[in-house]
Amino acid sequence: MALIDNLFKGWGSGFLVGVGAAAVAPQVFPGLGSAVRPVAKAVIKGALAVADAVKEATAEAQEQISDLVAEVREESYHTPGDGNGAKKPAARR
């Protein structure tokens, strides 16, 4: 999660300024609202697409890590035993 936190670090104030400007713009420039609306919709669609892609990539990575953990646990559980073919469970932490 540190990677994602660092990616969006420092966006807070700029984002708030942008939201504030978008809220005030229709009152200051009434004709500009109809021209900006399609651009705002496109930006929101893009942000939603990126959010969905990040969620999907995160879920895939989590599934792969979970599979690896299960595989390692299975392998560590079936460690070679005392030489007669018996398996002994590995020590759990």
Summary of the structure (lengths in Angstrom):
residues: 93
radius of gyration: 25.9
end to end distance: 24.9
largest distance: 85.4
contacts: 164
relative contact order: 0.05
helix: 75%
strand: 4%
